[in-house]
Amino acid sequence: MDIIAPAGNMERFYSAVKAGANEIYMGLKGFGARRNAENFTIAEYKEALDYAHERGVKVLLTLNTVMMDKEIEALYHNIKVLYEYGLDAVIVQDLGLFRFLRENFPTLELHGSTQMTVANHEEANYLKKIGFSRVVLPRELSFEEIKKVRENTDIELEIFVSGALCISYSGNCYLSSFIGGRSGNRGMCAQPCRKMYKSNNGEEGYLLSPKDQFLGKDEIEKLKSIGIDSIKLEGRMKDPNYVFETVSYYRDILNGIDREERSSHIFNRGYGLGYFYGEKENIINKYYPSSYGKEIGEILRGEVILKEKIILGDGITYLSKNFEKLEGTYINKIIKGSENVKEAFRGERVLLPKIPKEAKYVFRSYAKEINDDIEQKLKKSEGKLPIEILFYGYIGKKPKLTITAYNNQNKKIFVEIEGDKELEIAQKKSLTENDILEKLSECGDTTFIVSGHRIEISDNIFMPISYIKSLRREAMEKLKIAILESYRRTDASEEMIDEIYREAESKKIILSGIVRNNEQKEALKKLGIEKIYDHGLDIAREGNLNNIDLNSNLACNLYQILKNKNDKITVAWNLNIANRYSFKELEAIKNIDTIILSPEVSYRRLEEIGKTNIKKAILGYSKPRGMYVEIPLFNEKETIIENEQGDKFTVIENKWGNSEVILEKPLNILKDKEYLEKVGIEEIVLEFINETPEEIEELIKTLGEYRAYNYERGVY
């Protein structure tokens, strides 16, 4: 089972490789779902590829965002450079980008991002059928669901095991996008989930902020036992020490070494096991949204009752009973009883410096002992590629040295060199096999380590030690070059294969509606609207497939598209279709008649899509759904929450027990009907959630208040 580690810059990249990661996922500047990370230039990326490949490690490019047509085409030259240099794989969310990469770069490995929300074996099998080699399953799946997916598909499966959780299903969070045009689907999330909210039932806190996930030995062994291919760590923007420690922890587990995790001492905003055991009660940490560090003590009558060992040099933060930060400091004095000590232990009572009067808790923000240990290991650690050596040395013949290695594609790479002098009989002391092996195994500052050998020599042979060393140096240098060359490619398309733009033709628009109850449906019928869809489950989790309505003519997930019983279906807007390449890819599914475009497609970008063979629809009215959350967030079926800026949202628990976070002010572009007809839209969709028949009638008659959201301003 491979370990997939994050790298937001070169320092984190080196940390991940040195700690023992098999694969590193990292972005290009300006692209990917962490565009706010430093990310890599092309030159840095090539440097990282060589460093990784010399050590048998893979590098995965993150392009896991929704992309517009011109952005896809603008990628070609950069991807071509990296592809030809040896890029191992690309992680994608967008089906259009997938199509573009598959056609232009035929041997490039493509992985389906967790942003695709592929949550069942049918969807996973479809991805394999069209050319994906791996899928990253959503964090919301329980172990039993993961196991069932594994039993019913042979595509590679990757599971997140540590790091931040999105409270919304990844790929189905639009809150940042609708509030301010910063799209999570485009790598620019402003993280509104980490903000303070108050509710109409009097609750206040970080009500949408989840704890981080951290699976331990038991969970990893469960995943290993069912044949999961890779475990994934989150943290492209976390400290290099965190990356090193977390990778090392999972490397030790996979190597059979049982130890305590220490990552929570480096970064900590509360940890849990996420959804692994189907738990839905221990997901949110409403008290604080960022890393406060680890709680190490509680203050009672001016003394700290320790929950963890502390030492001089630790950084600490004092918090109030409401978890408000009061003051931060370094421990420069520990008083136990009447003594000054250098360290103190769990259960002991101590006096610490500068304890504020209101302080209730002590959190450690910097663990000196742990960080010192990690930094020492970082200096000593160096990823090595195993090699096998074969040496022949016979009297009267020139010696031969062969070194063999395998690259990360399991391709055998070997070099063979022959000495320039025939070997002679020893006049004094002869060389033994062990003498020769010892000198050939001195890999020094190379990236190699000898894992196997075979030495065949004549008895009573002589050879200068310097001669053996020169053979070794020459062979290893040639092997390094041969390994890097083994990754180079020459089969990219000579010129970019793109989806030809065709100007859209003017269309006659119809109105349609998505409803949640019969009253809404009857109201639309009375108003003359004939095409009506029933709202369905957005996510087809392996455990809820029986709840997916395959008779519905609206497909809200890939499973509902693939298994639908209708001759003509409409693809819902939450599948994030935003470019003509995606339209072309979906033409292969014959029963798709209409696609409702992503509400993150601006009018300008809509014009870039142009004419398509599948009908284009647009969301014309809706109370925008900002989040789709697996768990019920509140006890009530409908709760109003408000952020510190005064924006209000309705959190609805739907009939399946999921939460939907709805913006207060509706999207409404009904007055743009004439323009939309000109750019080829054939259907304006009205989506209703809790609207009454009277409100629906008022909207249709008056067209309501205009509010275009991302259609006018676009998204970052």
Disulfide bonds with the S-S distance in Angstrom:
none
